[in-house]
């Protein structure tokens, strides 16, 4: 698949693990963020009339506005640098793009 000039391949930036958020990472991010929202943390998106903290946390995650990074490591290896969640979301979108 050819890349357009000036685009960034996020898949190449991810040094360790799959080039996407795993289900476990998604669940942990949404769960922790939902607790923060329930405790009164400021929101990163406009939830409209949505009141459920879990739904709001999902909206924040998939909007790419959460300033979070994932720390992945392998046993016996030096720790890799943190990976911004936005990179993982963009890399997943790269996998879903197809050329016709």
C-alpha contacts under 8 A as a table, 3 or more apart, distances in Angstrom:
res1	aa1	res2	aa2	distance
1	X	99	X	7.21
3	X	7	X	6.84
4	X	7	X	5.79
9	X	12	X	5.68
9	X	13	X	7.05
9	X	91	X	7.31
9	X	94	X	7.84
10	X	13	X	5.08
10	X	14	X	6.75
10	X	87	X	5.70
10	X	88	X	7.32
10	X	90	X	6.37
10	X	91	X	4.98
10	X	94	X	7.88
11	X	14	X	5.67
11	X	19	X	5.49
11	X	87	X	7.93
11	X	88	X	7.79
11	X	91	X	4.95
11	X	94	X	7.67
12	X	15	X	7.47
13	X	87	X	7.88
14	X	17	X	7.59
14	X	19	X	6.20
14	X	83	X	6.79
14	X	87	X	7.73
14	X	88	X	7.66
15	X	80	X	6.97
16	X	72	X	6.76
16	X	73	X	7.36
16	X	80	X	7.06
17	X	72	X	7.24
18	X	21	X	7.49
18	X	22	X	7.64
19	X	88	X	6.01
19	X	91	X	5.81
19	X	92	X	6.60
20	X	88	X	4.56
20	X	89	X	6.17
20	X	91	X	6.02
20	X	92	X	5.07
21	X	25	X	5.97
21	X	26	X	6.29
21	X	85	X	7.61
21	X	88	X	5.76
21	X	89	X	6.87
21	X	92	X	7.82
22	X	25	X	5.18
22	X	26	X	6.28
23	X	26	X	5.10
23	X	27	X	6.13
24	X	27	X	5.14
24	X	28	X	6.17
25	X	28	X	5.16
25	X	29	X	6.10
26	X	29	X	5.24
26	X	30	X	6.05
27	X	30	X	5.27
27	X	31	X	5.92
28	X	31	X	5.14
28	X	32	X	6.02
29	X	32	X	5.37
29	X	33	X	5.95
29	X	61	X	7.88
30	X	33	X	5.18
30	X	34	X	5.88
30	X	54	X	6.54
30	X	57	X	5.35
30	X	58	X	6.04
30	X	61	X	7.31
31	X	34	X	5.16
31	X	35	X	6.42
31	X	54	X	7.02
31	X	57	X	7.82
32	X	35	X	5.29
32	X	36	X	6.41
33	X	36	X	4.96
33	X	37	X	6.16
33	X	54	X	7.92
33	X	57	X	5.72
34	X	37	X	5.05
34	X	38	X	6.09
34	X	53	X	4.84
34	X	54	X	5.02
34	X	56	X	7.37
34	X	57	X	5.40
35	X	38	X	5.03
35	X	39	X	6.22
35	X	53	X	7.42
36	X	39	X	5.12
36	X	40	X	6.53
36	X	41	X	5.41
37	X	40	X	5.18
37	X	41	X	4.84
37	X	42	X	7.07
37	X	43	X	7.16
37	X	53	X	5.95
37	X	57	X	7.64
38	X	41	X	7.30
38	X	53	X	6.06
43	X	46	X	7.24
44	X	60	X	6.28
44	X	65	X	6.37
44	X	66	X	6.95
45	X	56	X	8.00
45	X	59	X	7.35
45	X	60	X	5.99
45	X	63	X	7.91
45	X	65	X	7.67
47	X	50	X	5.42
47	X	51	X	7.64
47	X	56	X	6.18
47	X	59	X	7.71
50	X	55	X	7.30
50	X	56	X	6.93
51	X	55	X	7.84
51	X	56	X	7.41
52	X	55	X	5.39
52	X	56	X	6.34
53	X	56	X	5.03
53	X	57	X	6.03
54	X	57	X	5.03
54	X	58	X	6.24
55	X	58	X	5.07
55	X	59	X	6.22
56	X	59	X	4.98
56	X	60	X	6.22
57	X	60	X	5.07
57	X	61	X	6.17
58	X	61	X	5.07
58	X	62	X	6.16
59	X	62	X	5.46
59	X	63	X	6.00
60	X	63	X	5.22
60	X	64	X	6.64
60	X	65	X	6.06
60	X	66	X	6.17
61	X	64	X	5.57
61	X	65	X	6.75
61	X	66	X	6.00
62	X	65	X	7.88
62	X	89	X	7.58
63	X	66	X	7.88
64	X	85	X	7.39
64	X	86	X	5.29
64	X	89	X	7.26
65	X	86	X	7.61
66	X	85	X	7.52
66	X	86	X	7.80
67	X	84	X	7.58
67	X	85	X	7.61
68	X	84	X	5.96
68	X	85	X	5.81
69	X	82	X	5.60
69	X	83	X	5.03
69	X	84	X	3.99
69	X	85	X	5.22
70	X	82	X	5.43
70	X	83	X	5.06
70	X	84	X	6.23
70	X	85	X	6.48
71	X	80	X	7.34
71	X	81	X	6.90
71	X	82	X	4.63
71	X	83	X	6.39
72	X	79	X	7.27
72	X	80	X	6.55
72	X	81	X	7.96
72	X	82	X	7.10
72	X	83	X	7.96
73	X	77	X	7.11
73	X	78	X	7.42
73	X	79	X	5.28
73	X	80	X	6.17
74	X	77	X	5.45
74	X	78	X	7.67
74	X	79	X	7.39
83	X	87	X	7.03
83	X	88	X	7.51
84	X	87	X	5.45
84	X	88	X	6.88
85	X	88	X	5.16
85	X	89	X	6.30
86	X	89	X	5.12
86	X	90	X	6.14
87	X	90	X	5.10
87	X	91	X	6.02
88	X	91	X	5.08
88	X	92	X	6.24
89	X	92	X	5.18
89	X	93	X	6.44
90	X	93	X	5.02
90	X	94	X	6.30
91	X	94	X	4.97
91	X	95	X	6.53
92	X	95	X	5.20
92	X	96	X	6.59
93	X	96	X	5.06
93	X	97	X	6.41
94	X	97	X	5.34
95	X	98	X	7.92
